[in-house]
């Protein structure tokens, strides 16, 4: 099953690839912005999973790869293109 990027919500548990390897994190804001979608979104990244620091920051929508829903990880599709 896949989840569309536009259906992500604030506080969703996600996996992203902005640090090179997939790391988990949490959305700190919703990707919806008025009638459109944000291409860059604020998240809390658990960098300690790959030997870096846990911190918040902005990541591109294309770096969000999975979301945790209903007890399992789902692929995220439909990210806005730059």
mmCIF file of the N, C-alpha and C atoms, coordinates in Angstrom:
data_MODEL
# 
_entry.id   MODEL 
# 
loop_
_atom_site.group_PDB 
_atom_site.id 
_atom_site.type_symbol 
_atom_site.label_atom_id 
_atom_site.label_alt_id 
_atom_site.label_comp_id 
_atom_site.label_asym_id 
_atom_site.label_entity_id 
_atom_site.label_seq_id 
_atom_site.pdbx_PDB_ins_code 
_atom_site.Cartn_x 
_atom_site.Cartn_y 
_atom_site.Cartn_z 
_atom_site.occupancy 
_atom_site.B_iso_or_equiv 
_atom_site.pdbx_formal_charge 
_atom_site.auth_seq_id 
_atom_site.auth_comp_id 
_atom_site.auth_asym_id 
_atom_site.auth_atom_id 
_atom_site.pdbx_PDB_model_num 
ATOM 1   N N  . UNK A 1 1  ? 0.845  -1.193 0.000  1.00 0.00 ? 1  UNK A N  1 
ATOM 2   C CA . UNK A 1 1  ? 0.000  0.000  0.000  1.00 0.00 ? 1  UNK A CA 1 
ATOM 3   C C  . UNK A 1 1  ? 0.881  1.243  0.000  1.00 0.00 ? 1  UNK A C  1 
ATOM 4   N N  . UNK A 1 2  ? 0.454  2.269  -0.695 1.00 0.00 ? 2  UNK A N  1 
ATOM 5   C CA . UNK A 1 2  ? 1.185  3.524  -0.722 1.00 0.00 ? 2  UNK A CA 1 
ATOM 6   C C  . UNK A 1 2  ? 0.309  4.636  -0.150 1.00 0.00 ? 2  UNK A C  1 
ATOM 7   N N  . UNK A 1 3  ? 0.965  5.671  0.349  1.00 0.00 ? 3  UNK A N  1 
ATOM 8   C CA . UNK A 1 3  ? 0.287  6.853  0.871  1.00 0.00 ? 3  UNK A CA 1 
ATOM 9   C C  . UNK A 1 3  ? 0.743  8.039  0.023  1.00 0.00 ? 3  UNK A C  1 
ATOM 10  N N  . UNK A 1 4  ? -0.184 8.882  -0.385 1.00 0.00 ? 4  UNK A N  1 
ATOM 11  C CA . UNK A 1 4  ? 0.169  10.062 -1.167 1.00 0.00 ? 4  UNK A CA 1 
ATOM 12  C C  . UNK A 1 4  ? 0.752  11.137 -0.244 1.00 0.00 ? 4  UNK A C  1 
ATOM 13  N N  . UNK A 1 5  ? 1.745  11.864 -0.765 1.00 0.00 ? 5  UNK A N  1 
ATOM 14  C CA . UNK A 1 5  ? 2.405  12.930 -0.024 1.00 0.00 ? 5  UNK A CA 1 
ATOM 15  C C  . UNK A 1 5  ? 1.392  13.930 0.524  1.00 0.00 ? 5  UNK A C  1 
ATOM 16  N N  . UNK A 1 6  ? 0.374  14.254 -0.264 1.00 0.00 ? 6  UNK A N  1 
ATOM 17  C CA . UNK A 1 6  ? -0.627 15.240 0.162  1.00 0.00 ? 6  UNK A CA 1 
ATOM 18  C C  . UNK A 1 6  ? -1.438 14.765 1.367  1.00 0.00 ? 6  UNK A C  1 
ATOM 19  N N  . UNK A 1 7  ? -1.432 13.442 1.650  1.00 0.00 ? 7  UNK A N  1 
ATOM 20  C CA . UNK A 1 7  ? -2.197 12.896 2.769  1.00 0.00 ? 7  UNK A CA 1 
ATOM 21  C C  . UNK A 1 7  ? -1.383 12.783 4.057  1.00 0.00 ? 7  UNK A C  1 
ATOM 22  N N  . UNK A 1 8  ? -0.121 13.208 4.037  1.00 0.00 ? 8  UNK A N  1 
ATOM 23  C CA . UNK A 1 8  ? 0.686  13.202 5.255  1.00 0.00 ? 8  UNK A CA 1 
ATOM 24  C C  . UNK A 1 8  ? 0.160  14.275 6.201  1.00 0.00 ? 8  UNK A C  1 
ATOM 25  N N  . UNK A 1 9  ? 0.357  14.049 7.505  1.00 0.00 ? 9  UNK A N  1 
ATOM 26  C CA . UNK A 1 9  ? -0.139 14.968 8.523  1.00 0.00 ? 9  UNK A CA 1 
ATOM 27  C C  . UNK A 1 9  ? 0.973  15.296 9.509  1.00 0.00 ? 9  UNK A C  1 
ATOM 28  N N  . UNK A 1 10 ? 0.824  16.426 10.163 1.00 0.00 ? 10 UNK A N  1 
ATOM 29  C CA . UNK A 1 10 ? 1.737  16.809 11.223 1.00 0.00 ? 10 UNK A CA 1 
ATOM 30  C C  . UNK A 1 10 ? 1.799  15.685 12.253 1.00 0.00 ? 10 UNK A C  1 
ATOM 31  N N  . UNK A 1 11 ? 2.974  15.382 12.766 1.00 0.00 ? 11 UNK A N  1 
ATOM 32  C CA . UNK A 1 11 ? 3.256  14.350 13.774 1.00 0.00 ? 11 UNK A CA 1 
ATOM 33  C C  . UNK A 1 11 ? 3.352  12.940 13.201 1.00 0.00 ? 11 UNK A C  1 
ATOM 34  N N  . UNK A 1 12 ? 3.203  12.749 11.881 1.00 0.00 ? 12 UNK A N  1 
ATOM 35  C CA . UNK A 1 12 ? 3.403  11.426 11.285 1.00 0.00 ? 12 UNK A CA 1 
ATOM 36  C C  . UNK A 1 12 ? 4.851  10.979 11.477 1.00 0.00 ? 12 UNK A C  1 
ATOM 37  N N  . UNK A 1 13 ? 5.043  9.694  11.758 1.00 0.00 ? 13 UNK A N  1 
ATOM 38  C CA . UNK A 1 13 ? 6.370  9.107  11.818 1.00 0.00 ? 13 UNK A CA 1 
ATOM 39  C C  . UNK A 1 13 ? 6.783  8.777  10.384 1.00 0.00 ? 13 UNK A C  1 
ATOM 40  N N  . UNK A 1 14 ? 7.972  9.228  9.975  1.00 0.00 ? 14 UNK A N  1 
ATOM 41  C CA . UNK A 1 14 ? 8.401  9.043  8.592  1.00 0.00 ? 14 UNK A CA 1 
ATOM 42  C C  . UNK A 1 14 ? 9.817  8.475  8.529  1.00 0.00 ? 14 UNK A C  1 
ATOM 43  N N  . UNK A 1 15 ? 10.213 8.046  7.345  1.00 0.00 ? 15 UNK A N  1 
ATOM 44  C CA . UNK A 1 15 ? 11.610 7.735  7.036  1.00 0.00 ? 15 UNK A CA 1 
ATOM 45  C C  . UNK A 1 15 ? 12.013 8.644  5.890  1.00 0.00 ? 15 UNK A C  1 
ATOM 46  N N  . UNK A 1 16 ? 13.218 9.207  5.991  1.00 0.00 ? 16 UNK A N  1 
ATOM 47  C CA . UNK A 1 16 ? 13.706 10.101 4.940  1.00 0.00 ? 16 UNK A CA 1 
ATOM 48  C C  . UNK A 1 16 ? 15.144 9.744  4.591  1.00 0.00 ? 16 UNK A C  1 
ATOM 49  N N  . UNK A 1 17 ? 15.601 10.231 3.443  1.00 0.00 ? 17 UNK A N  1 
ATOM 50  C CA . UNK A 1 17 ? 16.940 9.884  2.945  1.00 0.00 ? 17 UNK A CA 1 
ATOM 51  C C  . UNK A 1 17 ? 17.852 11.099 2.816  1.00 0.00 ? 17 UNK A C  1 
ATOM 52  N N  . UNK A 1 18 ? 17.535 12.205 3.467  1.00 0.00 ? 18 UNK A N  1 
ATOM 53  C CA . UNK A 1 18 ? 18.349 13.414 3.316  1.00 0.00 ? 18 UNK A CA 1 
ATOM 54  C C  . UNK A 1 18 ? 19.757 13.266 3.883  1.00 0.00 ? 18 UNK A C  1 
ATOM 55  N N  . UNK A 1 19 ? 19.996 12.312 4.760  1.00 0.00 ? 19 UNK A N  1 
ATOM 56  C CA . UNK A 1 19 ? 21.336 12.094 5.327  1.00 0.00 ? 19 UNK A CA 1 
ATOM 57  C C  . UNK A 1 19 ? 22.106 11.001 4.576  1.00 0.00 ? 19 UNK A C  1 
ATOM 58  N N  . UNK A 1 20 ? 21.559 10.527 3.480  1.00 0.00 ? 20 UNK A N  1 
ATOM 59  C CA . UNK A 1 20 ? 22.201 9.470  2.706  1.00 0.00 ? 20 UNK A CA 1 
ATOM 60  C C  . UNK A 1 20 ? 21.542 8.128  2.940  1.00 0.00 ? 20 UNK A C  1 
ATOM 61  N N  . UNK A 1 21 ? 21.550 7.673  4.167  1.00 0.00 ? 21 UNK A N  1 
ATOM 62  C CA . UNK A 1 21 ? 20.895 6.412  4.545  1.00 0.00 ? 21 UNK A CA 1 
ATOM 63  C C  . UNK A 1 21 ? 19.498 6.737  5.083  1.00 0.00 ? 21 UNK A C  1 
ATOM 64  N N  . UNK A 1 22 ? 18.548 5.821  4.953  1.00 0.00 ? 22 UNK A N  1 
ATOM 65  C CA . UNK A 1 22 ? 17.210 6.071  5.510  1.00 0.00 ? 22 UNK A CA 1 
ATOM 66  C C  . UNK A 1 22 ? 17.257 6.212  7.034  1.00 0.00 ? 22 UNK A C  1 
ATOM 67  N N  . UNK A 1 23 ? 16.666 7.292  7.541  1.00 0.00 ? 23 UNK A N  1 
ATOM 68  C CA . UNK A 1 23 ? 16.566 7.522  8.981  1.00 0.00 ? 23 UNK A CA 1 
ATOM 69  C C  . UNK A 1 23 ? 15.119 7.869  9.311  1.00 0.00 ? 23 UNK A C  1 
ATOM 70  N N  . UNK A 1 24 ? 14.704 7.557  10.528 1.00 0.00 ? 24 UNK A N  1 
ATOM 71  C CA . UNK A 1 24 ? 13.332 7.871  10.923 1.00 0.00 ? 24 UNK A CA 1 
ATOM 72  C C  . UNK A 1 24 ? 13.250 9.297  11.445 1.00 0.00 ? 24 UNK A C  1 
ATOM 73  N N  . UNK A 1 25 ? 12.039 9.782  11.520 1.00 0.00 ? 25 UNK A N  1 
ATOM 74  C CA . UNK A 1 25 ? 11.813 11.134 11.996 1.00 0.00 ? 25 UNK A CA 1 
ATOM 75  C C  . UNK A 1 25 ? 10.337 11.381 12.190 1.00 0.00 ? 25 UNK A C  1 
ATOM 76  N N  . UNK A 1 26 ? 9.995  12.646 12.415 1.00 0.00 ? 26 UNK A N  1 
ATOM 77  C CA . UNK A 1 26 ? 8.612  13.029 12.682 1.00 0.00 ? 26 UNK A CA 1 
ATOM 78  C C  . UNK A 1 26 ? 8.336  14.343 11.960 1.00 0.00 ? 26 UNK A C  1 
ATOM 79  N N  . UNK A 1 27 ? 7.197  14.425 11.295 1.00 0.00 ? 27 UNK A N  1 
ATOM 80  C CA . UNK A 1 27 ? 6.814  15.671 10.623 1.00 0.00 ? 27 UNK A CA 1 
ATOM 81  C C  . UNK A 1 27 ? 6.447  16.717 11.661 1.00 0.00 ? 27 UNK A C  1 
ATOM 82  N N  . UNK A 1 28 ? 7.021  17.895 11.533 1.00 0.00 ? 28 UNK A N  1 
ATOM 83  C CA . UNK A 1 28 ? 6.704  18.987 12.450 1.00 0.00 ? 28 UNK A CA 1 
ATOM 84  C C  . UNK A 1 28 ? 5.682  19.946 11.853 1.00 0.00 ? 28 UNK A C  1 
ATOM 85  N N  . UNK A 1 29 ? 5.314  19.712 10.589 1.00 0.00 ? 29 UNK A N  1 
ATOM 86  C CA . UNK A 1 29 ? 4.277  20.508 9.941  1.00 0.00 ? 29 UNK A CA 1 
ATOM 87  C C  . UNK A 1 29 ? 3.621  19.678 8.846  1.00 0.00 ? 29 UNK A C  1 
ATOM 88  N N  . UNK A 1 30 ? 2.470  20.099 8.437  1.00 0.00 ? 30 UNK A N  1 
ATOM 89  C CA . UNK A 1 30 ? 1.744  19.422 7.369  1.00 0.00 ? 30 UNK A CA 1 
ATOM 90  C C  . UNK A 1 30 ? 2.298  19.863 6.013  1.00 0.00 ? 30 UNK A C  1 
ATOM 91  N N  . UNK A 1 31 ? 2.341  18.973 5.031  1.00 0.00 ? 31 UNK A N  1 
ATOM 92  C CA . UNK A 1 31 ? 2.819  19.374 3.707  1.00 0.00 ? 31 UNK A CA 1 
ATOM 93  C C  . UNK A 1 31 ? 1.827  20.235 2.935  1.00 0.00 ? 31 UNK A C  1 
ATOM 94  N N  . UNK A 1 32 ? 0.571  20.305 3.384  1.00 0.00 ? 32 UNK A N  1 
ATOM 95  C CA . UNK A 1 32 ? -0.419 21.125 2.687  1.00 0.00 ? 32 UNK A CA 1 
ATOM 96  C C  . UNK A 1 32 ? -0.204 22.601 3.014  1.00 0.00 ? 32 UNK A C  1 
ATOM 97  N N  . UNK A 1 33 ? -0.251 23.425 1.955  1.00 0.00 ? 33 UNK A N  1 
ATOM 98  C CA . UNK A 1 33 ? -0.076 24.860 2.129  1.00 0.00 ? 33 UNK A CA 1 
ATOM 99  C C  . UNK A 1 33 ? -1.110 25.558 1.260  1.00 0.00 ? 33 UNK A C  1 
ATOM 100 N N  . UNK A 1 34 ? -2.187 26.002 1.860  1.00 0.00 ? 34 UNK A N  1 
ATOM 101 C CA . UNK A 1 34 ? -3.262 26.609 1.084  1.00 0.00 ? 34 UNK A CA 1 
ATOM 102 C C  . UNK A 1 34 ? -3.827 25.599 0.105  1.00 0.00 ? 34 UNK A C  1 
ATOM 103 N N  . UNK A 1 35 ? -3.764 25.921 -1.195 1.00 0.00 ? 35 UNK A N  1 
ATOM 104 C CA . UNK A 1 35 ? -4.262 25.020 -2.224 1.00 0.00 ? 35 UNK A CA 1 
ATOM 105 C C  . UNK A 1 35 ? -3.167 24.115 -2.780 1.00 0.00 ? 35 UNK A C  1 
ATOM 106 N N  . UNK A 1 36 ? -1.917 24.355 -2.383 1.00 0.00 ? 36 UNK A N  1 
ATOM 107 C CA . UNK A 1 36 ? -0.805 23.591 -2.925 1.00 0.00 ? 36 UNK A CA 1 
ATOM 108 C C  . UNK A 1 36 ? -0.099 22.742 -1.888 1.00 0.00 ? 36 UNK A C  1 
ATOM 109 N N  . UNK A 1 37 ? 1.065  22.208 -2.284 1.00 0.00 ? 37 UNK A N  1 
ATOM 110 C CA . UNK A 1 37 ? 1.882  21.378 -1.401 1.00 0.00 ? 37 UNK A CA 1 
ATOM 111 C C  . UNK A 1 37 ? 3.265  21.992 -1.252 1.00 0.00 ? 37 UNK A C  1 
ATOM 112 N N  . UNK A 1 38 ? 3.835  21.883 -0.054 1.00 0.00 ? 38 UNK A N  1 
ATOM 113 C CA . UNK A 1 38 ? 5.172  22.392 0.197  1.00 0.00 ? 38 UNK A CA 1 
ATOM 114 C C  . UNK A 1 38 ? 6.198  21.477 -0.456 1.00 0.00 ? 38 UNK A C  1 
ATOM 115 N N  . UNK A 1 39 ? 7.212  22.060 -1.092 1.00 0.00 ? 39 UNK A N  1 
ATOM 116 C CA . UNK A 1 39 ? 8.302  21.276 -1.664 1.00 0.00 ? 39 UNK A CA 1 
ATOM 117 C C  . UNK A 1 39 ? 9.397  21.019 -0.635 1.00 0.00 ? 39 UNK A C  1 
ATOM 118 N N  . UNK A 1 40 ? 9.417  21.838 0.410  1.00 0.00 ? 40 UNK A N  1 
ATOM 119 C CA . UNK A 1 40 ? 10.364 21.682 1.517  1.00 0.00 ? 40 UNK A CA 1 
ATOM 120 C C  . UNK A 1 40 ? 9.536  21.677 2.796  1.00 0.00 ? 40 UNK A C  1 
ATOM 121 N N  . UNK A 1 41 ? 9.809  20.713 3.687  1.00 0.00 ? 41 UNK A N  1 
ATOM 122 C CA . UNK A 1 41 ? 8.978  20.547 4.883  1.00 0.00 ? 41 UNK A CA 1 
ATOM 123 C C  . UNK A 1 41 ? 9.871  20.394 6.118  1.00 0.00 ? 41 UNK A C  1 
ATOM 124 N N  . UNK A 1 42 ? 9.391  20.856 7.256  1.00 0.00 ? 42 UNK A N  1 
ATOM 125 C CA . UNK A 1 42 ? 10.129 20.802 8.516  1.00 0.00 ? 42 UNK A CA 1 
ATOM 126 C C  . UNK A 1 42 ? 9.897  19.459 9.208  1.00 0.00 ? 42 UNK A C  1 
ATOM 127 N N  . UNK A 1 43 ? 10.990 18.791 9.592  1.00 0.00 ? 43 UNK A N  1 
ATOM 128 C CA . UNK A 1 43 ? 10.882 17.502 10.285 1.00 0.00 ? 43 UNK A CA 1 
ATOM 129 C C  . UNK A 1 43 ? 11.874 17.451 11.449 1.00 0.00 ? 43 UNK A C  1 
ATOM 130 N N  . UNK A 1 44 ? 11.655 16.508 12.359 1.00 0.00 ? 44 UNK A N  1 
ATOM 131 C CA . UNK A 1 44 ? 12.605 16.159 13.416 1.00 0.00 ? 44 UNK A CA 1 
ATOM 132 C C  . UNK A 1 44 ? 13.270 14.868 12.949 1.00 0.00 ? 44 UNK A C  1 
ATOM 133 N N  . UNK A 1 45 ? 14.581 14.905 12.754 1.00 0.00 ? 45 UNK A N  1 
ATOM 134 C CA . UNK A 1 45 ? 15.321 13.754 12.237 1.00 0.00 ? 45 UNK A CA 1 
ATOM 135 C C  . UNK A 1 45 ? 16.088 13.072 13.350 1.00 0.00 ? 45 UNK A C  1 
ATOM 136 N N  . UNK A 1 46 ? 16.033 11.751 13.400 1.00 0.00 ? 46 UNK A N  1 
ATOM 137 C CA . UNK A 1 46 ? 16.781 10.966 14.379 1.00 0.00 ? 46 UNK A CA 1 
ATOM 138 C C  . UNK A 1 46 ? 18.126 10.571 13.758 1.00 0.00 ? 46 UNK A C  1 
ATOM 139 N N  . UNK A 1 47 ? 19.009 11.537 13.652 1.00 0.00 ? 47 UNK A N  1 
ATOM 140 C CA . UNK A 1 47 ? 20.320 11.330 13.053 1.00 0.00 ? 47 UNK A CA 1 
ATOM 141 C C  . UNK A 1 47 ? 21.197 10.364 13.822 1.00 0.00 ? 47 UNK A C  1 
ATOM 142 N N  . UNK A 1 48 ? 20.890 10.124 15.101 1.00 0.00 ? 48 UNK A N  1 
ATOM 143 C CA . UNK A 1 48 ? 21.701 9.200  15.896 1.00 0.00 ? 48 UNK A CA 1 
ATOM 144 C C  . UNK A 1 48 ? 21.640 7.778  15.338 1.00 0.00 ? 48 UNK A C  1 
ATOM 145 N N  . UNK A 1 49 ? 20.641 7.487  14.507 1.00 0.00 ? 49 UNK A N  1 
ATOM 146 C CA . UNK A 1 49 ? 20.558 6.168  13.881 1.00 0.00 ? 49 UNK A CA 1 
ATOM 147 C C  . UNK A 1 49 ? 21.707 5.921  12.902 1.00 0.00 ? 49 UNK A C  1 
ATOM 148 N N  . UNK A 1 50 ? 22.339 7.006  12.407 1.00 0.00 ? 50 UNK A N  1 
ATOM 149 C CA . UNK A 1 50 ? 23.463 6.869  11.474 1.00 0.00 ? 50 UNK A CA 1 
ATOM 150 C C  . UNK A 1 50 ? 24.714 7.590  11.987 1.00 0.00 ? 50 UNK A C  1 
ATOM 151 N N  . UNK A 1 51 ? 24.781 7.822  13.307 1.00 0.00 ? 51 UNK A N  1 
ATOM 152 C CA . UNK A 1 51 ? 25.973 8.414  13.914 1.00 0.00 ? 51 UNK A CA 1 
ATOM 153 C C  . UNK A 1 51 ? 26.031 9.928  13.869 1.00 0.00 ? 51 UNK A C  1 
ATOM 154 N N  . UNK A 1 52 ? 24.922 10.593 13.664 1.00 0.00 ? 52 UNK A N  1 
ATOM 155 C CA . UNK A 1 52 ? 24.871 12.056 13.647 1.00 0.00 ? 52 UNK A CA 1 
ATOM 156 C C  . UNK A 1 52 ? 23.988 12.530 14.796 1.00 0.00 ? 52 UNK A C  1 
ATOM 157 N N  . UNK A 1 53 ? 23.593 13.790 14.771 1.00 0.00 ? 53 UNK A N  1 
ATOM 158 C CA . UNK A 1 53 ? 22.775 14.356 15.841 1.00 0.00 ? 53 UNK A CA 1 
ATOM 159 C C  . UNK A 1 53 ? 21.287 14.294 15.511 1.00 0.00 ? 53 UNK A C  1 
ATOM 160 N N  . UNK A 1 54 ? 20.452 14.167 16.548 1.00 0.00 ? 54 UNK A N  1 
ATOM 161 C CA . UNK A 1 54 ? 19.006 14.327 16.391 1.00 0.00 ? 54 UNK A CA 1 
ATOM 162 C C  . UNK A 1 54 ? 18.734 15.821 16.361 1.00 0.00 ? 54 UNK A C  1 
ATOM 163 N N  . UNK A 1 55 ? 18.036 16.287 15.335 1.00 0.00 ? 55 UNK A N  1 
ATOM 164 C CA . UNK A 1 55 ? 17.711 17.703 15.254 1.00 0.00 ? 55 UNK A CA 1 
ATOM 165 C C  . UNK A 1 55 ? 16.594 17.954 14.254 1.00 0.00 ? 55 UNK A C  1 
ATOM 166 N N  . UNK A 1 56 ? 16.018 19.163 14.331 1.00 0.00 ? 56 UNK A N  1 
ATOM 167 C CA . UNK A 1 56 ? 14.981 19.522 13.373 1.00 0.00 ? 56 UNK A CA 1 
ATOM 168 C C  . UNK A 1 56 ? 15.620 20.264 12.209 1.00 0.00 ? 56 UNK A C  1 
ATOM 169 N N  . UNK A 1 57 ? 14.941 20.199 11.092 1.00 0.00 ? 57 UNK A N  1 
ATOM 170 C CA . UNK A 1 57 ? 15.426 20.894 9.910  1.00 0.00 ? 57 UNK A CA 1 
ATOM 171 C C  . UNK A 1 57 ? 14.490 20.687 8.739  1.00 0.00 ? 57 UNK A C  1 
ATOM 172 N N  . UNK A 1 58 ? 14.800 21.367 7.665  1.00 0.00 ? 58 UNK A N  1 
ATOM 173 C CA . UNK A 1 58 ? 13.981 21.288 6.466  1.00 0.00 ? 58 UNK A CA 1 
ATOM 174 C C  . UNK A 1 58 ? 14.541 20.248 5.508  1.00 0.00 ? 58 UNK A C  1 
ATOM 175 N N  . UNK A 1 59 ? 13.653 19.481 4.890  1.00 0.00 ? 59 UNK A N  1 
ATOM 176 C CA . UNK A 1 59 ? 14.055 18.495 3.885  1.00 0.00 ? 59 UNK A CA 1 
ATOM 177 C C  . UNK A 1 59 ? 13.150 18.645 2.665  1.00 0.00 ? 59 UNK A C  1 
ATOM 178 N N  . UNK A 1 60 ? 13.678 18.266 1.529  1.00 0.00 ? 60 UNK A N  1 
ATOM 179 C CA . UNK A 1 60 ? 12.884 18.294 0.304  1.00 0.00 ? 60 UNK A CA 1 
ATOM 180 C C  . UNK A 1 60 ? 11.847 17.178 0.336  1.00 0.00 ? 60 UNK A C  1 
ATOM 181 N N  . UNK A 1 61 ? 10.726 17.423 -0.279 1.00 0.00 ? 61 UNK A N  1 
ATOM 182 C CA . UNK A 1 61 ? 9.639  16.443 -0.313 1.00 0.00 ? 61 UNK A CA 1 
ATOM 183 C C  . UNK A 1 61 ? 10.104 15.119 -0.912 1.00 0.00 ? 61 UNK A C  1 
ATOM 184 N N  . UNK A 1 62 ? 10.990 15.171 -1.888 1.00 0.00 ? 62 UNK A N  1 
ATOM 185 C CA . UNK A 1 62 ? 11.459 13.950 -2.550 1.00 0.00 ? 62 UNK A CA 1 
ATOM 186 C C  . UNK A 1 62 ? 12.279 13.057 -1.621 1.00 0.00 ? 62 UNK A C  1 
ATOM 187 N N  . UNK A 1 63 ? 12.772 13.595 -0.503 1.00 0.00 ? 63 UNK A N  1 
ATOM 188 C CA . UNK A 1 63 ? 13.555 12.809 0.457  1.00 0.00 ? 63 UNK A CA 1 
ATOM 189 C C  . UNK A 1 63 ? 12.677 12.010 1.420  1.00 0.00 ? 63 UNK A C  1 
ATOM 190 N N  . UNK A 1 64 ? 11.392 12.279 1.475  1.00 0.00 ? 64 UNK A N  1 
ATOM 191 C CA . UNK A 1 64 ? 10.491 11.531 2.355  1.00 0.00 ? 64 UNK A CA 1 
ATOM 192 C C  . UNK A 1 64 ? 10.068 10.270 1.617  1.00 0.00 ? 64 UNK A C  1 
ATOM 193 N N  . UNK A 1 65 ? 10.495 9.123  2.146  1.00 0.00 ? 65 UNK A N  1 
ATOM 194 C CA . UNK A 1 65 ? 10.285 7.871  1.419  1.00 0.00 ? 65 UNK A CA 1 
ATOM 195 C C  . UNK A 1 65 ? 9.177  6.991  1.988  1.00 0.00 ? 65 UNK A C  1 
ATOM 196 N N  . UNK A 1 66 ? 8.981  6.997  3.317  1.00 0.00 ? 66 UNK A N  1 
ATOM 197 C CA . UNK A 1 66 ? 7.992  6.113  3.936  1.00 0.00 ? 66 UNK A CA 1 
ATOM 198 C C  . UNK A 1 66 ? 7.296  6.810  5.099  1.00 0.00 ? 66 UNK A C  1 
ATOM 199 N N  . UNK A 1 67 ? 6.095  6.343  5.426  1.00 0.00 ? 67 UNK A N  1 
ATOM 200 C CA . UNK A 1 67 ? 5.338  6.831  6.577  1.00 0.00 ? 67 UNK A CA 1 
ATOM 201 C C  . UNK A 1 67 ? 4.814  5.614  7.340  1.00 0.00 ? 67 UNK A C  1 
ATOM 202 N N  . UNK A 1 68 ? 4.774  5.728  8.675  1.00 0.00 ? 68 UNK A N  1 
ATOM 203 C CA . UNK A 1 68 ? 4.304  4.633  9.532  1.00 0.00 ? 68 UNK A CA 1 
ATOM 204 C C  . UNK A 1 68 ? 2.832  4.843  9.839  1.00 0.00 ? 68 UNK A C  1 
ATOM 205 N N  . UNK A 1 69 ? 1.993  3.927  9.339  1.00 0.00 ? 69 UNK A N  1 
ATOM 206 C CA . UNK A 1 69 ? 0.555  3.987  9.575  1.00 0.00 ? 69 UNK A CA 1 
ATOM 207 C C  . UNK A 1 69 ? 0.028  2.572  9.779  1.00 0.00 ? 69 UNK A C  1 
ATOM 208 N N  . UNK A 1 70 ? -0.946 2.433  10.644 1.00 0.00 ? 70 UNK A N  1 
ATOM 209 C CA . UNK A 1 70 ? -1.627 1.155  10.878 1.00 0.00 ? 70 UNK A CA 1 
ATOM 210 C C  . UNK A 1 70 ? -0.646 0.029  11.211 1.00 0.00 ? 70 UNK A C  1 
ATOM 211 N N  . UNK A 1 71 ? 0.407  0.353  11.959 1.00 0.00 ? 71 UNK A N  1 
ATOM 212 C CA . UNK A 1 71 ? 1.345  -0.654 12.433 1.00 0.00 ? 71 UNK A CA 1 
ATOM 213 C C  . UNK A 1 71 ? 2.401  -1.107 11.453 1.00 0.00 ? 71 UNK A C  1 
ATOM 214 N N  . UNK A 1 72 ? 2.521  -0.432 10.288 1.00 0.00 ? 72 UNK A N  1 
ATOM 215 C CA . UNK A 1 72 ? 3.572  -0.811 9.346  1.00 0.00 ? 72 UNK A CA 1 
ATOM 216 C C  . UNK A 1 72 ? 3.977  0.378  8.478  1.00 0.00 ? 72 UNK A C  1 
ATOM 217 N N  . UNK A 1 73 ? 5.104  0.236  7.781  1.00 0.00 ? 73 UNK A N  1 
ATOM 218 C CA . UNK A 1 73 ? 5.638  1.290  6.930  1.00 0.00 ? 73 UNK A CA 1 
ATOM 219 C C  . UNK A 1 73 ? 5.009  1.219  5.546  1.00 0.00 ? 73 UNK A C  1 
ATOM 220 N N  . UNK A 1 74 ? 4.622  2.399  5.010  1.00 0.00 ? 74 UNK A N  1 
ATOM 221 C CA . UNK A 1 74 ? 4.025  2.513  3.684  1.00 0.00 ? 74 UNK A CA 1 
ATOM 222 C C  . UNK A 1 74 ? 4.879  3.452  2.836  1.00 0.00 ? 74 UNK A C  1 
ATOM 223 N N  . UNK A 1 75 ? 5.033  3.142  1.567  1.00 0.00 ? 75 UNK A N  1 
ATOM 224 C CA . UNK A 1 75 ? 5.756  3.971  0.620  1.00 0.00 ? 75 UNK A CA 1 
ATOM 225 C C  . UNK A 1 75 ? 4.995  5.265  0.385  1.00 0.00 ? 75 UNK A C  1 
ATOM 226 N N  . UNK A 1 76 ? 5.727  6.393  0.319  1.00 0.00 ? 76 UNK A N  1 
ATOM 227 C CA . UNK A 1 76 ? 5.106  7.697  0.039  1.00 0.00 ? 76 UNK A CA 1 
ATOM 228 C C  . UNK A 1 76 ? 5.312  8.014  -1.438 1.00 0.00 ? 76 UNK A C  1 
ATOM 229 N N  . UNK A 1 77 ? 4.236  8.392  -2.110 1.00 0.00 ? 77 UNK A N  1 
ATOM 230 C CA . UNK A 1 77 ? 4.300  8.746  -3.527 1.00 0.00 ? 77 UNK A CA 1 
ATOM 231 C C  . UNK A 1 77 ? 3.672  10.106 -3.757 1.00 0.00 ? 77 UNK A C  1 
ATOM 232 N N  . UNK A 1 78 ? 3.880  10.668 -4.940 1.00 0.00 ? 78 UNK A N  1 
ATOM 233 C CA . UNK A 1 78 ? 3.226  11.921 -5.319 1.00 0.00 ? 78 UNK A CA 1 
ATOM 234 C C  . UNK A 1 78 ? 3.855  13.160 -4.747 1.00 0.00 ? 78 UNK A C  1 
ATOM 235 N N  . UNK A 1 79 ? 5.162  13.126 -4.432 1.00 0.00 ? 79 UNK A N  1 
ATOM 236 C CA . UNK A 1 79 ? 5.843  14.312 -3.943 1.00 0.00 ? 79 UNK A CA 1 
ATOM 237 C C  . UNK A 1 79 ? 5.912  15.353 -5.064 1.00 0.00 ? 79 UNK A C  1 
ATOM 238 N N  . UNK A 1 80 ? 5.786  16.646 -4.733 1.00 0.00 ? 80 UNK A N  1 
ATOM 239 C CA . UNK A 1 80 ? 5.866  17.696 -5.771 1.00 0.00 ? 80 UNK A CA 1 
ATOM 240 C C  . UNK A 1 80 ? 7.270  17.740 -6.374 1.00 0.00 ? 80 UNK A C  1 
ATOM 241 N N  . UNK A 1 81 ? 7.327  17.993 -7.680 1.00 0.00 ? 81 UNK A N  1 
ATOM 242 C CA . UNK A 1 81 ? 8.612  18.089 -8.386 1.00 0.00 ? 81 UNK A CA 1 
ATOM 243 C C  . UNK A 1 81 ? 9.121  19.509 -8.323 1.00 0.00 ? 81 UNK A C  1 
ATOM 244 N N  . UNK A 1 82 ? 10.440 19.655 -8.348 1.00 0.00 ? 82 UNK A N  1 
ATOM 245 C CA . UNK A 1 82 ? 11.042 20.992 -8.307 1.00 0.00 ? 82 UNK A CA 1 
ATOM 246 C C  . UNK A 1 82 ? 11.244 21.563 -9.677 1.00 0.00 ? 82 UNK A C  1 
# 
